[in-house]
Amino acid sequence: MIKLQRNAVTVSWVLIALLFIAFTGIVAGGLFLQSILTLQVEETNGMKLKAMQSTRDAEKANELKAYLESHTDDVQRAAAIVGETKTYQYQNQIIEDINRYANSAGVTVLGFDFPTSTTAPKNTAGLKSIAAVITLQNPVSYTNYLKFLKLIEQNLTKMQITDISVAPDPKASGEISTPTIGLQVYVK
């Protein structure tokens, strides 16, 4: 009978251990499934937010399209500003090039003038011309002045000298005063 009692106690402990293992497995499985479900909920919420944002973006795009269609004058004025900005970029490049040539020739540029009425429409080659007038500090050595003119004529930017205004310097031989140079610059 003692043996039977031992077997019953052993079986009880085995059953308790099995129940404990089963309970632990159920709890661990439940926690694992909960974490998977939490990730799925977060992913779904993220997709929902993206969808809502896309809908708002589409609505804003439609509103902007309607606004632009109803404000064509404003759009055209904005396009003109962009065109002026390109002209300023060309002007900056011209100023940069001319100053570089002036430094190489040993002359000093006092100022630039870009008359607005002389910008021509594009021709068949896709080029347009921009007028520029350069004023140099005087007196200027005639040799340096000629060197400066030569650098302008030989530059990579397509510039053509259209006007030259000089006068002999009354105080110094070989120098000129009130030098100005008119240019036509061809740009795309």
C-alpha positions as a printed Julia matrix, in Angstrom:
188×3 Matrix{Float64}:
  0.0     0.0     0.0
  2.87    2.33    0.6
  3.96    1.77   -2.96
  0.55    2.72   -4.21
  0.6     5.84   -2.09
  3.95    6.8    -3.57
  2.7     6.26   -7.09
 -0.37    8.42   -6.36
  1.83   11.23   -4.95
  4.19   10.96   -7.9
  1.32   11.02  -10.36
 -0.13   14.03   -8.52
  3.16   15.87   -8.78
  3.51   14.97  -12.44
 -0.02   16.21  -13.09
  0.67   19.42  -11.16
  3.89   19.92  -13.18
  2.06   19.28  -16.42
 -0.68   21.72  -15.46
  1.96   24.3   -14.52
  3.75   23.81  -17.85
  0.44   24.02  -19.73
 -0.56   27.18  -17.82
  2.85   28.77  -18.46
  2.57   27.88  -22.15
 -0.9    29.39  -22.37
  0.26   32.62  -20.66
  3.38   32.86  -22.88
  1.31   32.16  -26.01
 -1.23   34.77  -24.96
  1.5    37.38  -24.44
  3.06   36.51  -27.8
 -0.28   36.8   -29.58
 -0.97   40.08  -27.79
  2.35   41.54  -29.02
  1.58   40.42  -32.59
 -1.88   41.97  -32.39
 -0.43   45.21  -30.96
  2.01   45.44  -33.88
 -0.82   44.8   -36.34
 -2.94   47.53  -34.71
 -0.02   50.0   -34.86
  0.63   49.16  -38.51
 -3.05   49.54  -39.36
 -3.22   52.89  -37.55
 -0.13   54.07  -39.44
 -1.71   53.13  -42.77
 -4.92   54.87  -41.73
 -2.99   58.07  -40.92
 -1.16   57.91  -44.27
 -4.44   57.46  -46.08
 -5.96   60.44  -44.26
 -2.87   62.55  -45.08
 -3.07   61.54  -48.74
 -6.71   62.55  -48.81
 -5.86   65.94  -47.26
 -2.98   66.41  -49.74
 -5.28   65.62  -52.66
 -7.86   68.09  -51.34
 -5.19   70.79  -50.97
 -3.92   70.09  -54.49
 -7.44   70.48  -55.86
 -7.89   73.73  -53.91
 -4.58   75.06  -55.25
 -5.51   74.07  -58.79
 -8.82   75.91  -58.47
 -7.04   78.94  -56.99
 -4.5    79.05  -59.81
 -7.25   78.73  -62.4
 -9.15   81.63  -60.84
 -6.02   83.82  -60.46
 -4.35   83.55  -63.86
 -3.23   87.21  -63.72
 -1.25   86.5   -60.54
  0.3    83.43  -62.14
  1.38   85.47  -65.16
  2.89   88.16  -62.93
  4.81   85.47  -61.04
  6.13   84.11  -64.34
  7.33   87.61  -65.24
  9.19   87.83  -61.95
 10.93   84.55  -62.74
 11.92   85.98  -66.13
 13.37   89.05  -64.42
 15.31   86.8   -62.05
 16.91   85.06  -65.02
 17.87   88.47  -66.4
 19.48   89.31  -63.07
 21.42   86.04  -63.19
 22.72   87.03  -66.62
 23.55   90.49  -65.32
 25.46   89.02  -62.38
 27.45   86.82  -64.76
 28.2    89.81  -67.02
 29.34   91.89  -64.03
 31.5    89.05  -62.77
 33.12   88.55  -66.2
 33.7    92.26  -66.81
 35.25   92.75  -63.35
 37.59   89.82  -64.0
 38.65   91.32  -67.36
 39.09   94.74  -65.74
 41.35   93.29  -63.05
 43.42   91.5   -65.7
 43.77   94.68  -67.77
 44.53   96.95  -64.82
 41.42   99.13  -65.09
 38.74   99.88  -62.51
 35.02   99.6   -63.23
 32.94  102.34  -61.63
 29.53  101.05  -62.63
 27.23   99.04  -64.84
 23.96  100.05  -66.43
 21.5    97.57  -67.92
 18.88   99.55  -69.83
 15.64   97.56  -69.61
 14.24   98.66  -72.95
 17.08   97.05  -74.93
 16.4    93.42  -74.04
 15.41   91.85  -77.33
 13.2    88.79  -77.84
 14.84   85.49  -78.67
 15.93   85.06  -82.26
 15.92   81.88  -84.36
 19.06   80.59  -82.67
 17.3    80.79  -79.3
 19.45   83.73  -78.18
 18.38   87.08  -76.84
 20.5    90.14  -76.33
 20.98   92.27  -73.24
 22.5    95.73  -73.46
 25.01   96.88  -70.9
 26.99  100.09  -70.43
 30.26  100.02  -68.47
 31.78  103.13  -66.92
 35.47  103.04  -66.01
 37.39  105.1   -63.5
 39.47  107.81  -65.15
 42.09  108.49  -66.12
 42.84  105.16  -67.75
 46.02  104.18  -69.48
 45.29  103.88  -73.19
 47.25  100.59  -73.31
 45.25   99.11  -70.41
 42.04  100.32  -72.04
 42.88   98.52  -75.28
 43.81   95.37  -73.32
 40.43   95.55  -71.57
 38.58   95.9   -74.88
 40.49   92.93  -76.3
 39.58   90.75  -73.28
 35.91   91.63  -73.74
 35.98   90.77  -77.43
 37.75   87.43  -76.83
 35.58   86.2   -73.95
 33.57   82.98  -73.87
 30.35   84.81  -73.06
 29.21   86.22  -76.37
 29.66   89.97  -75.91
 29.97   92.51  -78.65
 31.16   96.06  -78.11
 28.56   98.39  -79.6
 29.73  101.8   -78.38
 32.93  103.4   -77.12
 33.16  106.83  -75.58
 36.58  108.23  -74.69
 38.32  111.57  -74.51
 42.02  112.35  -74.15
 43.01  113.22  -70.62
 44.02  116.88  -70.56
 46.49  116.34  -67.74
 48.4   113.22  -68.82
 49.64  112.03  -72.19
 48.78  108.41  -73.08
 45.73  108.39  -70.83
 42.03  108.78  -71.53
 39.18  110.14  -69.45
 35.43  109.53  -69.2
 35.66  106.06  -70.72
 32.38  104.2   -71.23
 31.77  101.03  -73.22
 28.44   99.86  -74.62
 27.94   96.1   -74.92
 25.44   93.73  -76.42
 25.5    90.4   -74.58
 23.87   87.36  -76.18
 22.27   84.85  -73.8
 19.94   81.85  -74.05
